[in-house]
Amino acid sequence: MILTVLVMGGVILSASAIIGYLTFSKLRQAGDFSKSAKAIFAADTGIEWELYKYFRDATYPKPVFNNNSDFDSVNNGVTIKSIGSHINVLRAFEMQLAGATTTLPALPN
């Protein structure tokens, strides 16, 4: 009888520990979603900034975010790479310019 109670207690304790761990990991993942979204938008801004510089104004200054996000971007004329960051989360985009056509309207004379 005592052995049965100990085994049942161990099974219940193990199950509750696993459920607690899964709940904790889901809560942590849900909290990182907002950081991830901010990093993605920062990376997208880096791509847009490089495209603007490439097609319009090479001297246009780098955008500054007010939410502690930032991006690093590289444009070698064929590929644009942008890595957005927010706190400790990084997200990246890469865009190939080879063979791409522009849909930007013509500049007024």
N, C-alpha and C positions, 0 to 999 in steps of 0.2 A: 504494500500500500504506500509506504513512504517512497519507495523507488518510483512508483507511478507518479506521485505528486511532484517529485524532483524532475522527472523527465518532462512532464507537462509544463512545469514552471520554466524549464530551459527552452522548450519549444516556444512558449508564449514570449519569453524574454527575447529570443532570437528574432521572432517575427516582428516584435515592436521595434527592435533596433534597426532592422532592415527598412521598415516603413518610415521610421524617423530619418534615416539617411536619405531615402528617396525624396521625402518631403523637403529636407534641407537643400538637396541639390536642385530641385525644381524651383525653390524660392530664390536661390542664388542665380540660377539661369534667368529667371524672370527679372531680377534686378539688373542683370547685365544687358538686357535687351535695350534699355534706353541708352546705355553707353555705346553699344554696338550701332544703334541707329545714328547717333551723333558722329561716330567715326565714319560710317558709310557716307553720310551727307558731306563730311569734310573731304573725303576722297573724291566724291563727285564734283565738289567745288574745285578741287585741284585740276580735274580733267577739263572742266568748263573754262577755268582761268587759262590753262595752256592753250586751249582752242582759240580763245579770244586773242591771246597774244600772237598766236600763229597766223590768224586770218585778219586781224584788225590792228592791234596796237601793241608792239613788242615791249613798250615801256610801261605798260599798265601795272600799277603796284599790286603786290600780293594781298588778297583779302585778309582781314583780321577778324577772328571770331570772338564773341563775348561770353562763350560758354566753355572756355578752356580746351577747345578743340583746335587742331592744327593739321596741316598736311604738308607732305614733301612730294614734289612732282618733278618729272624729268621728261623733256621733249627732245628727241634727236631727229625730228623731221619725218620719221617713219612710224615711231611708236611713242605714245604718251603713257607714262606710268605715274600713278598717283597713289600714295599711301596716306590714308586719313587716320588720325589718332584722337582718342579721347580718354584721358587718364591712363589706364594700362591696356586699353583695347585698340587693336590695329585692324583696319580693313583696307583692301587695295582694289584698284581698278586698273586695267590696261586697255588701251585703245590703239588699233592699227590704223594709220593714215594712208597706207599704200592702197591705191585703187579707190579711195573714197572720193565722193563728189560733194561739193558744198551746196547747201540749200540756203545759204545766207543771201539776203538781198544785196544788190549792187550798191556800193557807196555813192552818195550824191556827189556830183562834180562841183 
